[in-house]
Amino acid sequence: MSAPPLTEAAGSVPAPAGRSPWRLAGGRLRRDPAALAGLAIIALFVLMALAAPLLTALNGHGPNEFHPEKIDKALAGAPKGAFGGIDGDFWLGVEPGSGRDVFSRMVYGARVSLLISVAATVVSTAVGTVLGLVAGFAGGRVDAFISRVMDLVLSFPHLIFMIALVSVLPDANRKLELVFVMGFFGWPYIGRIVRGQTLSVRNREFVEAARASGMLRMRIVFREVLPNLLAPVLVFATLTVPINIGTEAALSFLGIGVRPPDSSWGQMMAKAIDWYQVDPTFFVVPGVCLLLTVLAFTLLGDAFRDALDPRGGGR
Amino acid sequence: MIRYIALRLAGVAGVLLVICAVTFVIFFVFPADPALQACGKSCTSERLAMLHHQMGLDRPIWQQFTDYLVGIFAGRTYGTGPLAVQCHFPCLGFSYQNNMPVWDLMMQRLPTTVSIGIGAAVLWLVGGVTVGVVSALRKDSLLDRTMMVGTLTSASLPIYFTAMALTVLVVQIGGLLPYSSYVPIAEDPIGWVKNLILPWVALALLYAAMYARLSRASMVETMAEPYIRTARAKGLPERTVVTKHGLRAGLTPVLTVFGMDLGALLGGAIITESVFGLPGLGRLTIDSIEKSDQPVVMGVALLAAFFITFANLLVDLFYAVLDPQVRYQ
């Protein structure tokens, strides 16, 4: 289990500097083109979301400004001009029916889509990690109970129950509701992984040692066990983000996601379904955004998994 | 084995009971007045009062719940006298907006959803596993890398995006297929296929990518096993090694996932059906939510949960047959 002592480093050869597993992983990530590409795309979209007010100031159209002069009333509101009305002023064209700037809506949509999916991932990761730790560490009845609850939540048809829950919840803060509903159905996945890892770490020598030295149980859990779980949790959380992006988009697409004046990519897709034969540009923009972010997070998650694997290097 | 099956069936029943209770709470305790919702958008006060009584909302919650449970197995009658409505076995509630038992409504829509699901499942299983196995056998070749980049991209494609793009390219520009609608297979088998190809492909692209990655990883691992080396060493032709020894062990994990995905297919069908405008269970769910027709949503949710838990059970049993290392006590 433990590393053999490095005693043969004698004489002129300087002893190799100790490198932590995280640093090793960092080095591997820097040499992985897929990871770098994923990271670059994510950085681009995050920047775009953060700088949304600046970017819309630059082109001069807010996300909810109507431009009736850009749409053709005779054609039921289809955008004037080729490719959904793209020109020097409206970089990605206008929304059919209302003439709102697609670029501005896409940029503000990035805020909503990213924020909701990352927040939901944080909720499910936090809940899953804590309950998985408790189940794995406590064992016995507590473990049996938590495991049954996880099985139960997993046997719910998620999308249908998310739709059902969101549709009966009071219409107070839709974004917050989405975060919690998505987080709630996501936690058992990570909970199972954390529980399994905890079970395998629980009886290792260093935990025994901590117990023998009289460390408090809570302290053992957080100081000794938790750090050994961070790698799988990180990998899984990264791979959960794209799933949540897809779910948020699907819910908004079905009309029970974010509320109208707000835009999200899924909601733009939902609008596009009435127009896609007349104005394909309008569905390509949010579609490509979704495709790229999901792909980027998946690439990054896969790269994390490869880099953090102690067997290293090859797949 | 029989003991195991009995235990598992009891477990399934327990899970379904809890799901039933949770669904009941969501739909009958959360909303301010379920009768108002059942009544629909144009509702008079007499009708509301009548519904209130018919639905049994003037009785305690636990009694309403037991009525619902009994109704599932024995059928029930809502209300009394000339206004009473009959809801036969298996009664999953009554949709006052459609004036029809929820079960009958769902059975009208089921063929569409099943058609979409089966076609897509065949496509993604065959396509995904073929790509995965070929990739695994030619690991690290150019073909392998190209296919893996392809699957990664296709796994990231949102289904509504694929659906719209395919319709624009194949139907609008290419003119190769009709716009999707539902034609029953008994009426016109060729029309059935023609109309459903696009939904099948859109749904299958997403799943096939996952299956390709899964079966590749599993096959790579299997083909490195010592018993494969033994099979080769005793002079079996490579074809036999792969088909007889490799695939059986390499594809068992795929089977597990396939069972669970089939069970969960109803959820995926919701989006496919809304994009293509097909009148299946998914479309029914969305329409019912828009009209606040809660009994229908509840019925679909229960049916979907039933499929998921049952599919999980079947997978576990099938596993025992297929994998000699697994034997249940």
Interface residues (C-beta under 8 A of the other chain):
Chain A: D151 L152 S155 F156 P157 H158 L159 I160 F161 I163 A164 L165 S167 V168 L169 P242 G246 A249 A250 F253 L254 G255 I256 M269 A272 I273 Y276 Q277 P280 F283 V284 G287 L290 L291 V294 L295 T298 L299
Chain B: V15 V18 I19 V22 T23 I26 F27 F30 P31 L152 T153 A155 S156 L157 P158 Y160 F161 M164 A165 T167 V168 Q172 A264 L266 G267 G268 I270 I271 S274 V275 T285 I286 I289 E290 S292 Q294 V297 M298 V300 A301 A304 A305 F307 I308 T309 N312
